[in-house]
Amino acid sequence: MNYIIITGASKGLGYSITKGLISKDNHIFCISRKKNEQLIDAAKAGNCSLEYYEYDLSDVAGLDDLMQSIFDRITVKDGGTIILVNNAGVVTPVKPADKCSSGEIARNVAVNAIAPMILASLFIKHTGELNAEKRIINISSGAGKKPYYGWSIYCGSKAAIDLFTRCISLEQQAKEYPVKIISFAPGIVDTDMQKEIRSASKQDFEQLERFIAYKNDGKLSTPEFVAGKVIELIFDKEFIDGGVIDISQYKKAVV
Ligand SMILES: NC(=O)c1ccc[n+]([C@@H]2O[C@H](COP(=O)([O-])OP(=O)(O)OC[C@H]3O[C@@H](n4cnc5c(N)ncnc54)[C@H](OP(=O)(O)O)[C@@H]3O)[C@@H](O)[C@H]2O)c1
């Protein structure tokens, strides 16, 4: 049995990844604020164990209890597989930092960086002694590598996850049963996050027209296509531990 914990399963990329993982061989733990009933129904129909945790990841103080309740449901045998996909993310606030409220900044960083770091830390604590295939996939962004006017908080939180990924890989290298970790930038995906980006003001987000053109010119990837790549990555025999990779490099870099 493969155990998979995935955040942000209710819609967008996380929904498509979860849908693609529905199988009797996978036991899936979904985390997001709103439950997705379609996923629950699809799992029932596919004879797949899927459990939903409605949880606001900006409430970082409750993450220990959340992970404890998930790990109470997991029995990994030697040789098993256990995966954490830190996918949930928010792009807002889309405006220069001096226009953002303290609350907006704190909320973004909590969801995009603090929660994934805590979940990764707890994942390692809970699985450290297990002789199993243990992997963390952090969904990052090209915005973690390149500055965009109006995205300082989003860019900053994604850059944090990229370097965190590299540090964790370093820390795990000497372990008897290391947890492997990767940071994966999914490209531009046709989800609600892109709608939010297109609804920003030109004054606050200089690249607005470019992002509107991506949509109009059909340049966005479908969530299903990107989810397929993430699922390939989850089970990839040649997993690039500590890698910070973009979807455009994936596989080209591996083979
Ligand atoms: N779309 C793109 O072009 C693009 C590009 C680069 C990177 N990414 C990254 O890809 C990941 C998925 O993005 P997406 O495009 O699929 O976004 P999306 O359609 O807006 O979905 C975001 C997901 O995150 C969850 N989420 C947001 N805030 C949350 C919170 N406080 N607590 C718990 N869950 C929360 C949402 O669930 P609830 O609302 O139910 O809580 C939802 O399931 C993100 O990390 C994003 O940064 C996306």
The ligand as an SDF file (V2000), in Angstrom:
LIG
                    3D

 48 52  0  0  0  0  0  0  0  0999 V2000
   -1.4620   27.6920  -11.4210 N   0  0  0  0  0  0  0  0  0  0  0  0
   -0.2340   28.0430  -11.7610 C   0  0  0  0  0  0  0  0  0  0  0  0
    0.0110   28.5980  -12.8530 O   0  0  0  0  0  0  0  0  0  0  0  0
    0.9230   27.7540  -10.8430 C   0  0  0  0  0  0  0  0  0  0  0  0
    2.2100   28.1320  -11.2750 C   0  0  0  0  0  0  0  0  0  0  0  0
    3.2890   27.8590  -10.4460 C   0  0  0  0  0  0  0  0  0  0  0  0
    3.0910   27.2420   -9.2190 C   0  0  0  0  0  0  0  0  0  0  0  0
    1.8310   26.9030   -8.8250 N   0  0  0  0  0  0  0  0  0  0  0  0
    1.6720   26.2520   -7.5220 C   0  0  0  0  0  0  0  0  0  0  0  0
    0.8810   25.0780   -7.6590 O   0  0  0  0  0  0  0  0  0  0  0  0
    0.1870   24.8160   -6.4300 C   0  0  0  0  0  0  0  0  0  0  0  0
   -1.2910   24.5840   -6.7360 C   0  0  0  0  0  0  0  0  0  0  0  0
   -1.8400   25.8010   -7.2690 O   0  0  0  0  0  0  0  0  0  0  0  0
   -3.1840   25.8400   -8.1090 P   0  0  0  0  0  0  0  0  0  0  0  0
   -2.8910   26.6210   -9.3120 O   0  0  0  0  0  0  0  0  0  0  0  0
   -3.7780   24.4930   -8.2000 O   0  0  0  0  0  0  0  0  0  0  0  0
   -4.0590   26.7760   -7.1400 O   0  0  0  0  0  0  0  0  0  0  0  0
   -5.6230   26.7970   -6.8340 P   0  0  0  0  0  0  0  0  0  0  0  0
   -6.3990   26.2950   -7.9720 O   0  0  0  0  0  0  0  0  0  0  0  0
   -5.8880   28.1640   -6.3080 O   0  0  0  0  0  0  0  0  0  0  0  0
   -5.7580   25.7270   -5.6510 O   0  0  0  0  0  0  0  0  0  0  0  0
   -5.1040   25.9610   -4.4260 C   0  0  0  0  0  0  0  0  0  0  0  0
   -5.3340   24.7960   -3.4750 C   0  0  0  0  0  0  0  0  0  0  0  0
   -4.7050   25.1420   -2.2270 O   0  0  0  0  0  0  0  0  0  0  0  0
   -5.6550   25.0530   -1.1870 C   0  0  0  0  0  0  0  0  0  0  0  0
   -5.4390   26.0800   -0.1810 N   0  0  0  0  0  0  0  0  0  0  0  0
   -5.2990   27.4140   -0.3720 C   0  0  0  0  0  0  0  0  0  0  0  0
   -5.2120   28.0360    0.8120 N   0  0  0  0  0  0  0  0  0  0  0  0
   -5.3170   27.0700    1.7660 C   0  0  0  0  0  0  0  0  0  0  0  0
   -5.3230   27.0850    3.1760 C   0  0  0  0  0  0  0  0  0  0  0  0
   -5.2470   28.2300    3.8820 N   0  0  0  0  0  0  0  0  0  0  0  0
   -5.4540   25.9140    3.8460 N   0  0  0  0  0  0  0  0  0  0  0  0
   -5.5860   24.7540    3.1620 C   0  0  0  0  0  0  0  0  0  0  0  0
   -5.5650   24.6730    1.8220 N   0  0  0  0  0  0  0  0  0  0  0  0
   -5.4420   25.8150    1.1400 C   0  0  0  0  0  0  0  0  0  0  0  0
   -7.0220   25.2570   -1.8580 C   0  0  0  0  0  0  0  0  0  0  0  0
   -8.0430   24.5980   -1.1210 O   0  0  0  0  0  0  0  0  0  0  0  0
   -9.1780   25.3440   -0.2530 P   0  0  0  0  0  0  0  0  0  0  0  0
   -9.5080   26.6160   -0.9290 O   0  0  0  0  0  0  0  0  0  0  0  0
  -10.2830   24.3210   -0.2090 O   0  0  0  0  0  0  0  0  0  0  0  0
   -8.5310   25.5220    1.0830 O   0  0  0  0  0  0  0  0  0  0  0  0
   -6.8100   24.5560   -3.1950 C   0  0  0  0  0  0  0  0  0  0  0  0
   -7.0830   23.1820   -3.0720 O   0  0  0  0  0  0  0  0  0  0  0  0
    0.4560   26.0260   -5.5390 C   0  0  0  0  0  0  0  0  0  0  0  0
    1.4740   25.7250   -4.6200 O   0  0  0  0  0  0  0  0  0  0  0  0
    0.9250   27.0970   -6.5150 C   0  0  0  0  0  0  0  0  0  0  0  0
    1.7520   28.0580   -5.8840 O   0  0  0  0  0  0  0  0  0  0  0  0
    0.7360   27.1450   -9.5960 C   0  0  0  0  0  0  0  0  0  0  0  0
  1  2  1  0
  2  3  2  0
  2  4  1  0
  4  5  1  0
  4 48  2  0
  5  6  2  0
  6  7  1  0
  7  8  2  0
  8  9  1  0
  8 48  1  0
  9 10  1  0
  9 46  1  0
 10 11  1  0
 11 12  1  0
 11 44  1  0
 12 13  1  0
 13 14  1  0
 14 15  2  0
 14 16  1  0
 14 17  1  0
 17 18  1  0
 18 19  2  0
 18 20  1  0
 18 21  1  0
 21 22  1  0
 22 23  1  0
 23 24  1  0
 23 42  1  0
 24 25  1  0
 25 26  1  0
 25 36  1  0
 26 27  1  0
 26 35  1  0
 27 28  2  0
 28 29  1  0
 29 30  1  0
 29 35  2  0
 30 31  1  0
 30 32  2  0
 32 33  1  0
 33 34  2  0
 34 35  1  0
 36 37  1  0
 36 42  1  0
 37 38  1  0
 38 39  2  0
 38 40  1  0
 38 41  1  0
 42 43  1  0
 44 45  1  0
 44 46  1  0
 46 47  1  0
M  CHG  2   8   1  16  -1
M  END
$$$$
